[in-house]
Amino acid sequence: MNETYYSLKKVAAIFGGPELKDEITRLEASGSIPAQEKYRSGALYRKGFKESDLPLIGEKIGFFKKFSRPVSICVFTTKGGVLKSTLALNLARTAALHGIKTCVVGLDIQGDVTTALGFDDGIEDSSDLNYILEKLNRTKGLSDVFSNSVRLNDTIVSTDNENLFLIPETPELVALNDSLSNINRREFWLKEKVVDPLKQHFDLVIMDCSPNWNKLTTNALVACDALVSPLECKINNFRNFKVFSTFLDEFKSEMRMNFESIFVPTKYSLNRKLSQDILEWYRGNVDGCISGAIRESVSGEEATAMNKSLIEHCPGKNVADEMTSVLVEIHERIDNLIDTNDTEQLIHNSHRIQNTSGQEHVWR
């Protein structure tokens, strides 16, 4: 496989903008990051950073910093075709590009995120049925963990980024979803058996859910610190949002969950007034809606087809800059959530210590 190289200009665009070029050059000169190498581009020789160098550069200068503790994100909405898996892909690859050890958990039987992360490439490209069958049989999934036939570690596969891993979707997810009805604490299986153990080894866990509210989705919501939910800027999603919002509020109340809800407008069109009006309505009326948005674009489709994030595929373009703004807002919301929760926990622990101290004084 040929090594992919990125010019200094492109690397700066990936991690924030042209103003980073001097900082990258300084880090290169000091030996803090690997030096650029000569590579052939057509008939010319150019200089650039290897793709494998990007996580180290991103960790030092990027916009998506490592959180102070492990975080789990559920990507979910009840409508398909709204860039749900695209959003999960961009979150995951961007985090990995910033040196954040990330694991994506595929929970959608359609397997969109598994395909987007390149796991099925060998199958799609092969005409060898024996190879295809061997790979399918070799792939272990969450249903195998549920049946205790494999350990969780046996389901985790690597990707082309050293920081990015995947638990791929398998056809047996349908059976797993049904089987969850037969166990105690059925809503907590994913949290206790998958997500909490993953947090012992990964900085970020991203669950990509099916676009329907099934038992696996309920498990993912229970297991998450934050829900990231796409809001398509089209009339059908606009009409369905009120129902989805009501169900979500009832679920959080009944399950006593306090995860952060982050809504991301998607598929808006600059050329359609209705799309723009819906976008502005979301921003003004939906609690938790970010100000950024993801537009419909050919570049976005190309990036997903190439198993890349937008910022990798077309750094510096408007669509990539918009995705960066969305990811910056999501990161900021989660960072604030962690700070708030940690502060509340410290206050709670302090009150408990004070109460315990008072009781011990009385007992004496």
C-alpha positions as CSV (number, residue, x, y, z in Angstrom):
1,M,0.0,0.0,0.0
2,N,1.3,3.4,-1.0
3,E,2.0,5.9,1.9
4,T,-0.3,8.9,1.9
5,Y,1.4,12.3,2.5
6,Y,0.0,15.7,3.5
7,S,1.6,19.0,2.7
8,L,2.3,21.5,5.5
9,K,-0.6,23.6,4.2
10,K,-3.0,20.7,4.4
11,V,-1.9,19.6,7.9
12,A,-2.5,23.1,9.2
13,A,-5.9,23.1,7.6
14,I,-6.8,19.7,9.1
15,F,-6.0,20.9,12.7
16,G,-7.4,24.4,12.6
17,G,-6.2,26.7,9.8
18,P,-3.2,28.3,8.0
19,E,-2.2,30.2,11.2
20,L,-0.8,26.8,12.5
21,K,1.8,26.5,9.8
22,D,4.5,28.4,11.9
23,E,3.8,26.3,15.0
24,I,4.0,23.0,13.0
25,T,7.3,24.2,11.4
26,R,8.7,25.0,14.9
27,L,7.7,21.6,16.3
28,E,9.3,19.9,13.3
29,A,12.5,21.9,13.8
30,S,12.7,21.0,17.5
31,G,12.2,17.3,16.8
32,S,8.9,17.2,18.7
33,I,7.1,15.8,15.6
34,P,8.5,13.7,12.7
35,A,10.1,15.6,9.9
36,Q,8.5,16.0,6.5
37,E,9.7,13.6,3.8
38,K,10.1,13.8,0.1
39,Y,7.5,12.0,-1.9
40,R,6.6,11.7,-5.6
41,S,3.5,13.4,-6.8
42,G,3.1,12.7,-10.5
43,A,6.3,13.9,-12.2
44,L,7.3,16.1,-9.3
45,Y,8.9,15.5,-5.9
46,R,7.3,17.3,-2.9
47,K,7.7,17.4,0.8
48,G,5.0,16.3,3.3
49,F,4.1,14.6,6.5
50,K,3.1,10.9,6.4
51,E,-0.5,10.1,7.3
52,S,0.8,8.1,10.3
53,D,2.4,11.3,11.6
54,L,-0.9,13.1,11.9
55,P,-2.0,11.9,15.4
56,L,1.2,13.1,17.0
57,I,0.8,16.5,15.4
58,G,-2.9,16.7,16.2
59,E,-2.3,15.8,19.9
60,K,0.1,18.8,20.1
61,I,-1.8,21.5,18.2
62,G,-5.2,20.2,17.3
63,F,-8.7,21.5,18.3
64,F,-10.1,18.1,19.7
65,K,-8.2,17.6,22.9
66,K,-8.3,14.5,25.1
67,F,-11.0,14.6,27.7
68,S,-10.0,14.5,31.4
69,R,-11.6,11.1,31.7
70,P,-13.0,8.4,29.4
71,V,-16.3,9.4,27.6
72,S,-19.0,7.4,25.9
73,I,-21.1,9.0,23.1
74,C,-24.3,7.5,21.6
75,V,-25.1,8.7,18.0
76,F,-28.8,8.2,17.5
77,T,-32.0,9.5,15.9
78,T,-35.2,7.7,14.8
79,K,-34.8,8.6,11.1
80,G,-32.4,7.1,8.6
81,G,-30.4,8.9,5.9
82,V,-29.7,12.0,8.1
83,L,-25.9,11.6,8.2
84,K,-25.9,9.7,11.5
85,S,-23.1,7.2,10.6
86,T,-21.3,10.0,8.8
87,L,-21.3,12.0,12.0
88,A,-20.1,9.0,14.0
89,L,-17.3,8.5,11.4
90,N,-16.2,12.1,11.5
91,L,-16.2,12.1,15.3
92,A,-14.2,8.9,15.5
93,R,-11.6,9.7,12.9
94,T,-11.1,13.3,14.1
95,A,-10.6,12.1,17.7
96,A,-8.1,9.4,16.5
97,L,-6.3,12.1,14.4
98,H,-5.8,14.0,17.7
99,G,-4.1,11.1,19.5
100,I,-7.3,10.0,21.3
101,K,-7.6,6.3,21.6
102,T,-11.1,5.6,20.2
103,C,-13.4,2.6,19.9
104,V,-16.5,2.6,17.7
105,V,-19.2,0.1,18.7
106,G,-21.5,-0.7,15.7
107,L,-25.1,-1.3,16.8
108,D,-26.9,-0.8,13.5
109,I,-27.7,-4.0,11.7
110,Q,-27.3,-2.2,8.4
111,G,-23.6,-1.9,9.3
112,D,-23.1,1.6,7.9
113,V,-20.3,2.6,10.3
114,T,-18.5,-0.7,9.9
115,T,-18.5,-0.1,6.2
116,A,-17.5,3.6,6.6
117,L,-14.5,2.6,8.7
118,G,-13.3,0.3,5.9
119,F,-13.8,-3.1,7.7
120,D,-15.8,-4.5,4.7
121,D,-13.4,-3.4,2.0
122,G,-11.8,-6.8,1.5
123,I,-15.2,-8.4,1.2
124,E,-16.5,-5.8,-1.3
125,D,-13.4,-6.1,-3.4
126,S,-13.0,-9.8,-3.4
127,S,-14.4,-12.3,-5.8
128,D,-13.2,-15.3,-3.7
129,L,-16.2,-16.7,-1.9
130,N,-14.0,-18.8,0.4
131,Y,-12.1,-15.7,1.5
132,I,-15.4,-13.9,2.1
133,L,-16.8,-16.8,4.1
134,E,-13.6,-17.1,6.1
135,K,-13.6,-13.4,7.0
136,L,-17.3,-13.5,8.0
137,N,-16.8,-16.5,10.2
138,R,-13.7,-15.0,11.7
139,T,-15.5,-11.8,12.7
140,K,-16.9,-11.9,16.2
141,G,-19.5,-9.5,17.5
142,L,-21.4,-8.5,20.6
143,S,-23.8,-11.4,20.3
144,D,-20.7,-13.7,20.9
145,V,-19.9,-11.7,24.0
146,F,-23.5,-12.1,25.2
147,S,-23.3,-15.9,24.7
148,N,-20.0,-16.0,26.5
149,S,-18.3,-17.7,23.5
150,V,-15.7,-15.0,23.2
151,R,-14.2,-12.2,25.4
152,L,-14.8,-8.6,24.6
153,N,-11.2,-8.1,23.5
154,D,-11.8,-10.7,20.7
155,T,-14.4,-8.5,19.0
156,I,-12.2,-5.4,18.7
157,V,-10.5,-4.9,15.3
158,S,-8.0,-2.3,14.2
159,T,-8.3,0.3,11.4
160,D,-5.8,2.2,9.3
161,N,-5.4,4.7,12.2
162,E,-3.4,3.4,15.1
163,N,-5.7,5.1,17.6
164,L,-9.0,3.9,16.1
165,F,-10.7,0.6,16.7
166,L,-14.0,-1.0,15.9
167,I,-16.4,-3.6,17.2
168,P,-18.1,-4.4,13.9
169,E,-21.8,-5.0,13.3
170,T,-22.7,-8.6,12.6
171,P,-26.0,-10.1,11.4
172,E,-26.5,-11.7,14.9
173,L,-27.2,-8.2,16.3
174,V,-30.9,-9.0,15.6
175,A,-30.8,-12.0,17.8
176,L,-28.9,-10.1,20.5
177,N,-31.6,-7.4,20.5
178,D,-34.2,-10.1,21.1
179,S,-32.2,-11.9,23.7
180,L,-31.8,-8.8,25.9
181,S,-35.5,-9.2,26.9
182,N,-34.6,-12.4,28.7
183,I,-32.1,-11.1,31.3
184,N,-32.2,-9.2,34.4
185,R,-31.0,-5.5,34.2
186,R,-31.6,-5.8,30.5
187,E,-31.1,-2.0,30.0
188,F,-27.7,-2.1,31.5
189,W,-26.1,-5.0,29.7
190,L,-24.2,-2.9,27.2
191,K,-23.0,-0.5,29.9
192,E,-21.8,-3.1,32.3
193,K,-20.4,-5.7,29.9
194,V,-19.1,-3.5,27.0
195,V,-18.9,0.2,27.5
196,D,-17.5,0.3,31.1
197,P,-14.9,-2.3,30.3
198,L,-13.9,-0.4,27.1
199,K,-13.5,2.8,29.2
200,Q,-10.7,1.0,31.0
201,H,-8.7,1.0,27.8
202,F,-10.1,3.7,25.5
203,D,-10.4,7.5,25.9
204,L,-13.5,7.7,23.8
205,V,-16.3,5.1,23.0
206,I,-18.7,6.0,20.2
207,M,-21.9,3.9,19.8
208,D,-23.6,4.1,16.4
209,C,-27.2,3.1,16.8
210,S,-29.9,1.8,14.5
211,P,-32.4,4.5,13.4
212,N,-35.2,2.8,15.4
213,W,-35.7,2.7,19.1
214,N,-34.9,-1.0,20.0
215,K,-33.4,-2.6,23.0
216,L,-29.8,-2.1,21.9
217,T,-30.6,1.6,21.5
218,T,-32.0,1.8,25.0
219,N,-28.8,0.1,26.2
220,A,-26.7,2.6,24.4
221,L,-28.6,5.6,25.9
222,V,-28.1,4.1,29.4
223,A,-24.4,3.7,28.7
224,C,-23.7,7.1,27.3
225,D,-22.4,10.3,28.8
226,A,-23.7,12.3,25.8
227,L,-26.2,11.7,23.0
228,V,-25.3,13.2,19.7
229,S,-28.4,13.4,17.5
230,P,-28.6,14.6,13.9
231,L,-31.5,16.9,13.0
232,E,-32.1,16.8,9.2
233,C,-33.1,20.2,7.8
234,K,-36.0,18.8,5.9
235,I,-39.7,18.8,6.5
236,N,-40.1,15.1,7.5
237,N,-37.5,15.2,10.2
238,F,-38.8,18.6,11.3
239,R,-42.3,17.1,11.8
240,N,-41.0,14.0,13.6
241,F,-38.7,15.8,16.0
242,K,-41.5,16.7,18.5
243,V,-42.4,13.0,18.9
244,F,-38.7,12.0,19.2
245,S,-38.1,14.8,21.7
246,T,-41.1,13.7,23.9
247,F,-39.9,10.1,23.9
248,L,-36.4,11.1,24.8
249,D,-37.6,13.3,27.7
250,E,-39.8,10.5,29.0
251,F,-37.0,8.0,28.7
252,K,-34.6,10.1,30.7
253,S,-37.1,10.7,33.4
254,E,-38.2,7.1,33.7
255,M,-34.7,5.8,33.7
256,R,-33.3,8.6,35.8
257,M,-30.7,9.4,33.2
258,N,-29.0,12.8,32.9
259,F,-26.9,12.3,29.8
260,E,-26.2,15.4,27.7
261,S,-28.3,15.8,24.6
262,I,-26.5,17.5,21.7
263,F,-28.5,18.1,18.5
264,V,-26.6,18.7,15.2
265,P,-28.5,20.2,12.2
266,T,-27.6,18.2,9.1
267,K,-28.2,18.2,5.3
268,Y,-29.1,21.9,5.1
269,S,-29.1,23.5,1.7
270,L,-28.0,27.0,0.9
271,N,-30.3,27.1,-2.1
272,R,-33.5,26.2,-0.4
273,K,-35.4,28.7,1.8
274,L,-37.3,26.1,3.6
275,S,-34.1,24.3,4.6
276,Q,-32.7,27.5,5.9
277,D,-35.9,28.3,7.8
278,I,-35.9,24.9,9.5
279,L,-32.2,25.3,10.4
280,E,-33.0,28.6,12.1
281,W,-36.0,27.1,13.9
282,Y,-33.8,24.3,15.3
283,R,-31.3,26.8,16.5
284,G,-33.9,29.0,18.2
285,N,-36.2,26.3,19.6
286,V,-34.4,23.1,20.3
287,D,-32.6,22.9,23.7
288,G,-29.2,21.5,23.1
289,C,-29.0,22.4,19.4
290,I,-25.5,23.6,18.4
291,S,-25.0,26.7,16.2
292,G,-23.0,24.8,13.6
293,A,-24.5,22.6,10.9
294,I,-23.5,20.0,8.2
295,R,-24.6,20.7,4.7
296,E,-25.4,18.3,1.9
297,S,-22.3,17.9,-0.2
298,V,-20.7,15.7,-2.8
299,S,-17.4,16.0,-0.8
300,G,-19.1,14.5,2.3
301,E,-20.3,11.5,0.3
302,E,-16.8,11.1,-1.3
303,A,-15.1,11.2,2.1
304,T,-17.4,8.5,3.6
305,A,-16.8,6.3,0.5
306,M,-13.1,6.7,1.0
307,N,-13.4,5.8,4.8
308,K,-12.1,9.3,5.7
309,S,-13.3,12.3,7.7
310,L,-14.1,15.5,5.8
311,I,-11.1,17.2,7.3
312,E,-8.8,14.5,5.9
313,H,-10.5,14.4,2.5
314,C,-10.7,18.1,1.7
315,P,-8.9,20.2,4.3
316,G,-9.5,23.9,4.0
317,K,-12.8,23.6,2.0
318,N,-16.0,25.1,3.4
319,V,-17.6,21.8,4.1
320,A,-14.6,20.6,6.1
321,D,-14.4,23.9,8.0
322,E,-18.1,23.5,8.9
323,M,-17.5,20.0,10.1
324,T,-14.6,21.3,12.2
325,S,-16.9,23.9,13.8
326,V,-19.5,21.2,14.6
327,L,-16.9,19.0,16.2
328,V,-15.5,21.9,18.2
329,E,-18.9,22.6,19.6
330,I,-19.5,19.0,20.5
331,H,-16.2,18.8,22.2
332,E,-16.9,21.9,24.2
333,R,-20.3,20.7,25.3
334,I,-18.8,17.4,26.5
335,D,-15.9,19.1,28.2
336,N,-18.3,21.4,30.1
337,L,-20.4,18.3,31.0
338,I,-17.4,16.6,32.5
339,D,-16.4,19.7,34.5
340,T,-20.0,20.1,35.8
341,N,-20.4,16.4,36.8
342,D,-16.9,16.3,38.4
343,T,-17.7,19.5,40.4
344,E,-21.1,18.1,41.5
345,Q,-19.4,14.8,42.6
346,L,-16.8,16.7,44.6
347,I,-19.5,18.7,46.4
348,H,-21.5,15.5,47.0
349,N,-18.4,13.7,48.4
350,S,-17.6,16.7,50.6
351,H,-21.1,16.8,52.1
352,R,-21.0,13.0,52.7
353,I,-17.6,13.4,54.5
354,Q,-19.0,16.2,56.6
355,N,-22.1,14.2,57.5
356,T,-20.0,11.2,58.4
357,S,-17.7,13.3,60.5
358,G,-20.7,14.7,62.4
359,Q,-22.1,11.3,63.0
360,E,-18.8,10.0,64.4
361,H,-18.7,13.0,66.7
362,V,-22.1,12.1,68.1
363,W,-21.3,8.4,68.4
364,R,-18.3,9.3,70.6
